[in-house]
Amino acid sequence: MAAVGLAALASSVVAGCGSGKQDDNGDGAGLVVGTTDKIFALDPAAAYDNGSLVAETQIYSYLLNFEPGDTTPKPDAAEKCEFSAPTVFTCKLKPGLKFANGNPLTAKSVKFSFDRMVKIDDPNGPVSLLQNLEKTDAPDDLTVNFTLKVANDQTFAAILPTQAGPIVDEKVYPADKVMPDEDVVKAKGYSGPYVIASYDKNKLVEYQANPDYKGILGTPKTKQVSAKYYATSDNMKLDLQNGSLDAAYRSFTPTDVESLKNSDKVKVHEGPGGELRYIVFNMNTMPGNSPEQKLAIRKAMSSTVDRDALASGVYKDTYVPAYSPVPQGQPGAIEPFKDLYGAKPNKEQAAKFLADAGVATPVELNLQYNPDHYGPSSPEEYAAVKSQLEASGLFKVNLQSTEWVTYQRERARDAYPMYQLGWFPDFPDPDNYLTPFFAPNNFLESHFENPDITRLLTAETTEPDKTKRLEIIKQIQKDIAEKHIPTLPLLAGKQIAVAGTGVQGVTLDGSFKFRYTTLSK
């Protein structure tokens, strides 16, 4: 992909890294933020990953968004949003909004944004979050009506600030296909707190404050922020320590975090947990000659992995074992995988699952993982998983790795029988660990669909009584672990950011959005 504005970007970043360079408005030093995450796409219709989310957080506005430090959806481009009928969620827009290119942002823009996401239905996009959306209407320039398939959706307001909710300019974005990154940059059909001034994908990206943004994130504390992308955390750590990098968000090794905590030049910031690591099973292509055999293999693997060893041995307890698709700390979280399969490997139980289903051993497993997107410890993590499974004598594991951009495309084409994924929550609610994973047409592309689970998911998302809703959420976790196991949860982790001691405004909260707007030095 061709670089956009590369010469200008290179000079500004060289001058700005830790140098106290004045931004274009002369009222403060620009900041440089590092990451090892990669941008998959700038077009929201094709972006459902943490690297893309960070970029989207800076350049797009939403009807509702999360204020820094808060997990309650509040008006951003909207003045207010509320149910006007049991199946109609209505938002009134602020008047006079416009995109960074000067085009007006109206209710028609919002309708277009949601309609195109549903129409494009990109396998790498977040459309699975909109399963309950029947249609979107714009009866006038400032009114948007979302008609929902089922009434009283308790999660819809929290979905609007997610990757399913960015508002795009209907005059520049194509209605039926994904817009290439370079065209997104040139067209400026977005309206968030920053605009992209120059763009060299997954190398250097420069952001400038958008003076027309009037949303909940407020005026950026620093008007120029450059994002620098690293292949590994090694150089990112060095640049932080020598002052040529102001802050970094994702991902450091556990050893890096330990070391940086002892440095007097930087501060390690920790935020609420919620990151989940797990193995996905392709229900069609995983080993096993019948659904019963496939389930037996998944149960045997659940009885064989040692999560404690992964958490302490690989991640030095910066992660904790996960025994449910809903991690501990979320409302309604329980630990059915521990109850059913044990906290420690149980070879006898695993062997019985396989024998009872007539599965010959050792079972050959083709297990795919990604070495660059989920942190530099992924190779060690999956080498340990392979060792644990093979130590039982029940499995022979063929372990393979693929870089992230290729990985995203291939897994959507059924290339992997079982594979690593990680989850960075869209919004702070236990449903976000359930519906995107286990509803029909889920983003996992795992071919899992079950009418009983679908019924329970609908019930929990529409139950206004909190106590009753949490009981349904617990039941879903039990049924997933006992009857289905579309995913095998392994680990849950906290958010980590590192910044120079002079950098202020690092905000890590349950919205799981990393905002440049709050940063200053």
QUIKALIN-V89998 format. One record per residue. RES is the residue in three letters. OMEGA is omega in radians with two decimals (999 if undefined). Layout:
BEGIN
RES OMEGA
RES OMEGA
END
This chain:
BEGIN
MET -3.11
ALA 3.09
ALA 3.11
VAL 3.09
GLY -3.01
LEU -3.09
ALA 3.12
ALA -3.12
LEU -3.10
ALA -3.11
SER -3.10
SER -3.12
VAL 3.10
VAL -3.13
ALA -2.97
GLY -3.02
CYS 3.04
GLY -3.01
SER -3.07
GLY 3.14
LYS 3.06
GLN 3.08
ASP -3.00
ASP -3.13
ASN 3.05
GLY -3.07
ASP 3.06
GLY -3.11
ALA 3.01
GLY -3.14
LEU 3.03
VAL -3.10
VAL -3.12
GLY 3.07
THR 2.96
THR 3.07
ASP 3.13
LYS 2.99
ILE 3.06
PHE 3.12
ALA 3.03
LEU 3.09
ASP -3.10
PRO -3.11
ALA -3.07
ALA -3.01
ALA 3.09
TYR -3.09
ASP -3.00
ASN 3.13
GLY 3.09
SER -3.14
LEU -3.14
VAL 3.10
ALA 3.14
GLU -3.13
THR -3.08
GLN -2.93
ILE -3.09
TYR 2.92
SER -3.07
TYR 3.04
LEU 3.04
LEU 3.12
ASN 3.11
PHE 3.05
GLU 3.13
PRO 3.14
GLY -3.08
ASP 3.12
THR 3.08
THR 3.13
PRO -3.13
LYS -3.06
PRO 3.06
ASP 3.00
ALA 3.12
ALA 2.94
GLU 3.08
LYS 3.05
CYS -3.13
GLU 3.04
PHE 3.04
SER 3.03
ALA -3.09
PRO 3.13
THR -3.13
VAL 3.09
PHE -3.00
THR 3.08
CYS 3.02
LYS -3.11
LEU 2.96
LYS 3.12
PRO 3.01
GLY 3.13
LEU 3.07
LYS 3.08
PHE -3.10
ALA 3.10
ASN 3.12
GLY 3.12
ASN -3.13
PRO 3.04
LEU -3.07
THR 3.07
ALA 3.08
LYS 3.10
SER -3.14
VAL 3.10
LYS 3.13
PHE -3.08
SER -3.13
PHE 3.13
ASP -3.08
ARG 3.12
MET 3.12
VAL -3.11
LYS -3.13
ILE 3.05
ASP -3.09
ASP -3.12
PRO 3.10
ASN -3.08
GLY -3.06
PRO -3.04
VAL 3.12
SER 3.10
LEU -3.05
LEU -3.09
GLN -3.08
ASN -3.12
LEU 3.12
GLU 3.13
LYS 3.10
THR -3.14
ASP 3.07
ALA -3.09
PRO 3.02
ASP -3.00
ASP -3.05
LEU -3.07
THR 3.06
VAL 3.08
ASN 3.04
PHE 3.05
THR -3.04
LEU -3.10
LYS 3.09
VAL -3.01
ALA 2.97
ASN 3.13
ASP -3.08
GLN -3.08
THR -2.96
PHE 3.13
ALA -3.14
ALA 3.09
ILE -3.10
LEU 3.08
PRO -3.07
THR 3.11
GLN 3.05
ALA -2.95
GLY 3.13
PRO 3.14
ILE -3.11
VAL -3.07
ASP -3.12
GLU -3.12
LYS -3.09
VAL 3.12
TYR 3.08
PRO -3.06
ALA -2.96
ASP 3.10
LYS -3.11
VAL 3.13
MET 3.11
PRO -3.08
ASP -3.08
GLU 3.10
ASP 3.06
VAL -3.12
VAL -3.08
LYS -3.01
ALA -3.13
LYS 3.12
GLY 3.12
TYR -2.95
SER -3.12
GLY -3.06
PRO 3.12
TYR 2.91
VAL 3.09
ILE -3.13
ALA 3.09
SER -2.88
TYR 2.96
ASP -2.87
LYS 3.07
ASN 2.98
LYS -3.14
LEU 3.08
VAL -3.14
GLU -3.14
TYR 3.03
GLN -3.14
ALA 3.10
ASN -3.06
PRO -3.10
ASP -3.14
TYR -3.10
LYS -3.01
GLY -2.97
ILE -3.13
LEU 3.05
GLY 3.12
THR 3.14
PRO 3.10
LYS 3.11
THR -2.99
LYS 3.10
GLN 3.10
VAL 3.09
SER 3.10
ALA -3.13
LYS -3.04
TYR -3.08
TYR 3.09
ALA 3.11
THR -3.12
SER -3.05
ASP -3.12
ASN 3.09
MET 3.10
LYS -3.14
LEU -3.14
ASP 3.05
LEU -3.05
GLN 3.14
ASN 3.03
GLY 3.13
SER 3.05
LEU -3.06
ASP -3.10
ALA 3.09
ALA 3.12
TYR 3.14
ARG -0.16
SER 3.07
PHE 3.03
THR 3.06
PRO 3.10
THR 3.07
ASP -3.09
VAL 3.11
GLU -3.11
SER -3.09
LEU 3.09
LYS -3.14
ASN -3.12
SER 3.09
ASP -3.13
LYS -3.10
VAL 3.06
LYS 3.08
VAL 3.14
HIS 3.13
GLU 3.13
GLY -3.12
PRO 3.12
GLY -3.13
GLY 3.07
GLU -3.10
LEU 3.05
ARG -3.02
TYR 3.04
ILE 3.09
VAL 3.08
PHE 2.99
ASN -3.01
MET -3.14
ASN -2.95
THR 3.10
MET -3.11
PRO -3.10
GLY -3.07
ASN -3.13
SER 3.06
PRO 3.14
GLU 3.10
GLN 3.13
LYS 3.12
LEU 3.11
ALA 3.11
ILE 3.13
ARG 3.09
LYS 3.14
ALA 3.08
MET 3.12
SER -3.14
SER -2.99
THR -3.09
VAL -3.14
ASP -3.08
ARG 3.11
ASP 3.14
ALA 3.10
LEU -3.08
ALA -3.07
SER -3.05
GLY -3.10
VAL -2.97
TYR 3.04
LYS 3.06
ASP 2.93
THR 2.95
TYR 3.07
VAL 3.11
PRO 3.09
ALA -3.11
TYR 3.12
SER 3.00
PRO 3.06
VAL -3.06
PRO 3.10
GLN -3.08
GLY 3.06
GLN 3.09
PRO 3.09
GLY -3.11
ALA 3.02
ILE -3.07
GLU -3.06
PRO 3.12
PHE 3.05
LYS -3.12
ASP -3.04
LEU -2.97
TYR 3.05
GLY 3.11
ALA 3.14
LYS 3.14
PRO -3.13
ASN -3.06
LYS -3.09
GLU 3.12
GLN 3.13
ALA -3.14
ALA -3.14
LYS 3.08
PHE -3.09
LEU -3.11
ALA -3.12
ASP 3.14
ALA 3.13
GLY -3.14
VAL 3.11
ALA 3.13
THR -0.03
PRO 3.11
VAL 3.12
GLU -3.12
LEU 2.99
ASN -3.01
LEU -3.08
GLN 3.03
TYR -3.11
ASN -3.04
PRO -2.99
ASP -3.00
HIS -3.06
TYR 3.07
GLY -3.04
PRO 3.13
SER -3.13
SER 3.10
PRO 3.12
GLU 3.13
GLU -3.07
TYR 2.96
ALA 3.11
ALA 3.09
VAL 3.10
LYS -3.13
SER 3.14
GLN -3.11
LEU -3.10
GLU 3.12
ALA 3.12
SER -3.06
GLY -3.07
LEU -3.03
PHE 2.94
LYS -2.98
VAL 2.98
ASN -3.04
LEU -3.14
GLN -3.14
SER -3.13
THR 3.09
GLU -2.87
TRP -3.04
VAL 3.08
THR -3.14
TYR 3.14
GLN -3.09
ARG -3.05
GLU -3.12
ARG 3.10
ALA 3.14
ARG 3.07
ASP -3.11
ALA -3.03
TYR 3.09
PRO 3.03
MET -2.98
TYR 3.11
GLN 2.84
LEU 3.02
GLY -3.07
TRP 3.03
PHE -2.90
PRO 3.09
ASP -3.11
PHE -3.02
PRO 3.11
ASP -3.11
PRO 3.11
ASP -3.11
ASN 3.04
TYR -3.05
LEU -3.08
THR 3.14
PRO -3.08
PHE -2.85
PHE 3.06
ALA 3.04
PRO 3.14
ASN -3.11
ASN -3.04
PHE -3.11
LEU -3.07
GLU -3.03
SER -3.09
HIS 3.03
PHE 3.00
GLU -3.12
ASN -3.05
PRO 3.13
ASP 3.10
ILE 3.11
THR 3.11
ARG 3.14
LEU 3.10
LEU 3.09
THR -3.12
ALA -3.09
GLU -3.12
THR -3.08
THR -3.11
GLU -3.11
PRO 3.12
ASP -3.02
LYS -3.11
THR 3.12
LYS -3.13
ARG -3.13
LEU 3.09
GLU 3.09
ILE 3.12
ILE 3.08
LYS -3.14
GLN 3.10
ILE 3.14
GLN 3.13
LYS -3.10
ASP 3.11
ILE -3.08
ALA -3.04
GLU -2.94
LYS -2.93
HIS -3.08
ILE 3.02
PRO 3.07
THR 3.07
LEU -3.13
PRO -3.11
LEU -2.97
LEU 3.01
ALA -3.06
GLY 3.14
LYS 3.06
GLN 3.13
ILE 2.95
ALA 3.14
VAL -3.12
ALA 3.02
GLY -3.06
THR 3.12
GLY -3.11
VAL -3.13
GLN 3.00
GLY 3.06
VAL -3.04
THR 3.08
LEU -3.09
ASP -3.05
GLY 3.04
SER 3.13
PHE 3.03
LYS 3.09
PHE -3.02
ARG 3.04
TYR -3.03
THR -3.07
THR -3.02
LEU 3.06
SER 3.04
LYS 999
END
